[in-house]
């Protein structure tokens, strides 16, 4: 099992329907979800932050946010 989790939750994320931690059966499935989630958040959120996927540990992916600008 592979876990995708948010490193920090900004206001836009907290107001969204996304889950801060989600578990998948395979690493590929988790990576695809994390990449699609980052892409969607980068396109639809307020643009104050930029989101990216970091593989942090065995079977864990973290979605990191950084200030835009």
GROMACS elastic network, one bead per residue, 0.5 to 0.9 nm:
[ bonds ]
;  ai    aj funct       b0    kb
    1    23     6  0.65802   500
    1    24     6  0.55282   500
    1    26     6  0.58323   500
    1    27     6  0.72414   500
    1    30     6  0.89517   500
    1    59     6  0.65433   500
    1    60     6  0.87823   500
    2    22     6  0.84944   500
    2    23     6  0.56047   500
    2    24     6  0.51957   500
    2    25     6  0.63022   500
    2    26     6  0.60746   500
    2    27     6  0.54957   500
    2    28     6  0.88974   500
    2    29     6  0.85518   500
    2    30     6  0.63080   500
    2    31     6  0.89033   500
    2    58     6  0.81221   500
    2    60     6  0.54679   500
    2    61     6  0.75458   500
    3    21     6  0.68944   500
    3    22     6  0.57262   500
    3    24     6  0.62668   500
    3    25     6  0.89105   500
    3    27     6  0.83960   500
    3    30     6  0.69392   500
    3    59     6  0.62393   500
    3    61     6  0.61297   500
    3    62     6  0.82835   500
    4    20     6  0.79738   500
    4    21     6  0.57120   500
    4    22     6  0.52894   500
    4    23     6  0.62262   500
    4    24     6  0.79867   500
    4    30     6  0.63976   500
    4    31     6  0.80141   500
    4    33     6  0.83175   500
    4    34     6  0.66714   500
    4    59     6  0.87130   500
    4    60     6  0.60072   500
    4    62     6  0.57716   500
    4    63     6  0.73153   500
    5     8     6  0.89257   500
    5    19     6  0.82476   500
    5    20     6  0.54285   500
    5    22     6  0.64465   500
    5    23     6  0.86390   500
    5    34     6  0.86777   500
    5    60     6  0.78008   500
    5    61     6  0.64346   500
    5    62     6  0.50316   500
    5    63     6  0.61356   500
    5    64     6  0.89852   500
    6     9     6  0.64885   500
    6    19     6  0.85790   500
    6    20     6  0.52834   500
    6    21     6  0.66962   500
    6    61     6  0.86618   500
    6    62     6  0.56745   500
    6    64     6  0.65557   500
    6    65     6  0.83976   500
    7    20     6  0.85736   500
    7    62     6  0.59424   500
    7    63     6  0.57750   500
    7    64     6  0.53348   500
    7    65     6  0.72846   500
    8    20     6  0.87794   500
    8    63     6  0.82028   500
    8    64     6  0.70953   500
    8    65     6  0.69954   500
    9    12     6  0.79782   500
    9    13     6  0.57386   500
    9    14     6  0.62568   500
    9    20     6  0.76858   500
    9    65     6  0.83835   500
   10    13     6  0.53023   500
   10    14     6  0.63175   500
   10    15     6  0.88159   500
   10    49     6  0.83538   500
   10    65     6  0.83911   500
   11    14     6  0.50759   500
   11    15     6  0.62728   500
   11    16     6  0.86785   500
   12    15     6  0.52111   500
   12    16     6  0.62493   500
   12    41     6  0.87388   500
   12    45     6  0.61592   500
   12    46     6  0.70576   500
   13    16     6  0.50516   500
   13    17     6  0.78640   500
   13    18     6  0.69930   500
   13    19     6  0.88000   500
   13    20     6  0.85096   500
   13    41     6  0.81558   500
   13    45     6  0.80113   500
   14    17     6  0.78538   500
   14    18     6  0.79996   500
   14    19     6  0.89650   500
   14    20     6  0.87591   500
   15    18     6  0.85827   500
   16    19     6  0.85029   500
   18    21     6  0.89024   500
   18    37     6  0.86873   500
   19    22     6  0.64994   500
   22    30     6  0.84418   500
   23    26     6  0.89323   500
   23    30     6  0.73750   500
   24    27     6  0.72146   500
   24    28     6  0.89029   500
   24    29     6  0.64815   500
   24    30     6  0.56024   500
   25    28     6  0.88498   500
   25    29     6  0.72640   500
   25    30     6  0.78599   500
   26    29     6  0.53127   500
   26    30     6  0.63896   500
   26    31     6  0.87251   500
   26    59     6  0.86745   500
   27    30     6  0.50972   500
   27    31     6  0.60872   500
   27    32     6  0.85948   500
   27    59     6  0.67010   500
   27    60     6  0.83696   500
   27    61     6  0.88741   500
   28    31     6  0.51030   500
   28    32     6  0.61329   500
   28    33     6  0.85875   500
   29    32     6  0.52318   500
   29    33     6  0.62321   500
   29    34     6  0.86451   500
   30    33     6  0.51456   500
   30    34     6  0.60801   500
   30    35     6  0.85776   500
   30    60     6  0.86868   500
   30    61     6  0.76499   500
   31    34     6  0.50757   500
   31    35     6  0.60748   500
   31    36     6  0.85282   500
   31    53     6  0.81077   500
   31    55     6  0.87915   500
   31    61     6  0.73504   500
   32    35     6  0.52303   500
   32    36     6  0.61557   500
   32    37     6  0.84983   500
   33    36     6  0.51873   500
   33    37     6  0.59848   500
   33    38     6  0.85830   500
   34    37     6  0.50316   500
   34    38     6  0.61255   500
   34    39     6  0.85534   500
   34    52     6  0.84472   500
   34    53     6  0.64743   500
   34    61     6  0.76655   500
   34    62     6  0.82633   500
   34    63     6  0.70935   500
   35    38     6  0.51940   500
   35    39     6  0.61646   500
   35    40     6  0.86313   500
   35    52     6  0.76088   500
   35    53     6  0.65994   500
   35    63     6  0.88748   500
   36    39     6  0.50735   500
   36    40     6  0.61275   500
   36    41     6  0.85820   500
   37    40     6  0.51577   500
   37    41     6  0.61024   500
   37    42     6  0.84957   500
   37    51     6  0.88390   500
   37    63     6  0.88565   500
   38    41     6  0.51342   500
   38    42     6  0.59594   500
   38    43     6  0.85195   500
   38    50     6  0.83224   500
   38    51     6  0.53611   500
   38    52     6  0.59397   500
   38    53     6  0.72446   500
   38    63     6  0.73693   500
   39    42     6  0.51766   500
   39    43     6  0.62517   500
   39    44     6  0.86614   500
   39    51     6  0.77460   500
   39    52     6  0.83899   500
   40    43     6  0.51775   500
   40    44     6  0.59613   500
   40    45     6  0.79796   500
   41    44     6  0.52570   500
   41    45     6  0.52423   500
   41    46     6  0.87029   500
   41    47     6  0.87062   500
   41    50     6  0.82413   500
   41    51     6  0.71000   500
   42    45     6  0.60768   500
   42    46     6  0.83326   500
   42    47     6  0.67544   500
   42    49     6  0.75949   500
   42    50     6  0.59733   500
   42    51     6  0.62127   500
   42    52     6  0.89240   500
   43    46     6  0.84953   500
   43    47     6  0.77269   500
   44    47     6  0.78268   500
   45    48     6  0.80069   500
   45    49     6  0.82395   500
   46    49     6  0.76111   500
   47    50     6  0.70551   500
   47    67     6  0.88020   500
   47    68     6  0.68994   500
   48    66     6  0.84839   500
   48    67     6  0.59858   500
   48    68     6  0.53652   500
   48    69     6  0.79699   500
   49    65     6  0.60208   500
   49    66     6  0.53265   500
   49    69     6  0.84706   500
   50    64     6  0.82029   500
   50    65     6  0.55066   500
   50    66     6  0.52458   500
   50    67     6  0.62013   500
   50    68     6  0.56305   500
   51    63     6  0.64962   500
   51    64     6  0.56258   500
   51    66     6  0.65975   500
   52    62     6  0.82980   500
   52    63     6  0.55602   500
   52    64     6  0.53512   500
   52    65     6  0.65476   500
   52    66     6  0.84388   500
   53    61     6  0.66461   500
   53    62     6  0.57949   500
   53    64     6  0.61890   500
   53    65     6  0.89753   500
   54    60     6  0.87658   500
   54    61     6  0.57061   500
   54    62     6  0.51888   500
   54    63     6  0.62279   500
   54    64     6  0.68879   500
   55    58     6  0.79172   500
   55    59     6  0.81592   500
   55    60     6  0.61621   500
   55    62     6  0.61932   500
   55    63     6  0.87226   500
   56    59     6  0.82764   500
   56    60     6  0.58816   500
   56    61     6  0.57090   500
   56    62     6  0.63593   500
   57    60     6  0.51738   500
   57    61     6  0.72350   500
   58    61     6  0.85478   500
